[in-house]
Amino acid sequence: MNCLTLAATGTKEIIDEFKNSNILVIDGCNEDCGKKIMVMIGINYMYLRLTDLGY
């Protein structure tokens, strides 16, 4: 488990670690901030927005 903020830093080592992992982004933001970060750094991921589930 990693913090999405680490990916947003753009650190090559962290991004490489994310690229070699199965990623599930659990996002509580209506603006899809988690999704935007993953797209920005080019990571494949699965996505779950908690507000879609009523949280």
C-alpha positions as CSV (number, residue, x, y, z in Angstrom):
1,M,0.0,0.0,0.0
2,N,1.4,3.4,-1.0
3,C,0.2,6.9,-0.7
4,L,-1.0,8.5,-3.9
5,T,0.9,11.7,-2.9
6,L,4.2,9.8,-3.5
7,A,3.2,9.2,-7.1
8,A,2.3,12.9,-7.6
9,T,5.9,13.9,-6.6
10,G,7.1,12.6,-9.9
11,T,10.1,10.8,-8.3
12,K,11.4,8.3,-10.9
13,E,12.0,5.6,-8.4
14,I,8.5,5.9,-6.9
15,I,6.9,5.9,-10.4
16,D,8.9,2.9,-11.4
17,E,7.7,1.1,-8.3
18,F,4.1,2.0,-9.2
19,K,4.6,0.8,-12.8
20,N,5.7,-2.6,-11.5
21,S,2.7,-3.0,-9.2
22,N,-1.0,-3.8,-9.5
23,I,-2.7,-0.5,-8.5
24,L,-6.1,0.1,-7.1
25,V,-6.8,3.8,-6.7
26,I,-9.4,4.5,-4.0
27,D,-10.5,8.0,-4.4
28,G,-12.8,10.1,-2.2
29,C,-12.6,13.2,-4.3
30,N,-15.5,14.2,-6.6
31,E,-12.9,15.8,-8.9
32,D,-11.2,12.4,-9.6
33,C,-7.8,13.7,-8.3
34,G,-6.4,10.2,-7.9
35,K,-7.3,9.3,-11.5
36,K,-5.8,12.5,-12.8
37,I,-2.5,11.8,-11.0
38,M,-2.3,8.3,-12.4
39,V,-3.0,9.5,-16.0
40,M,-0.5,12.3,-15.6
41,I,2.3,9.9,-14.8
42,G,1.2,7.2,-17.2
43,I,0.4,4.4,-14.7
44,N,-2.1,1.6,-15.5
45,Y,-4.6,1.2,-12.6
46,M,-8.0,0.2,-11.5
47,Y,-10.2,2.9,-10.0
48,L,-12.8,3.1,-7.3
49,R,-14.5,6.4,-6.4
50,L,-16.0,6.2,-2.9
51,T,-18.6,8.8,-3.5
52,D,-20.1,6.5,-6.2
53,L,-20.8,4.1,-3.3
54,G,-22.5,6.7,-1.2
55,Y,-19.5,7.5,1.1
